[in-house]
């Protein structure tokens, strides 16, 4: 993980190890906010029907999420501040056709 572009803040510690093999299925919630004095919520998976499911190593569209998840222990809650340059591809994918 490029520590110049990604900053992790531990909010609640997890237990176990973060040694995830490719093909491991992880389930998690994600909340995306702007980085401002008064942050604006862009997405919040707790408002969706179900949490995000990700199979590690399967070329997920947002590789940055996989990189962040691989640093976390089961049950851990963390906040990641990610440089906007890492989201350029996401913006292109999400743009309506």
Secondary structure, 3 states (H helix, E strand, C coil): CCCCCEEEEEEECCECCCCCCCCCEEEECCEEECCCCCCCEEEEHHHCCCCEEEECCCCCCCHHHHHHHCCCCECCEEEEEECHHHHHHHHHHHCCC
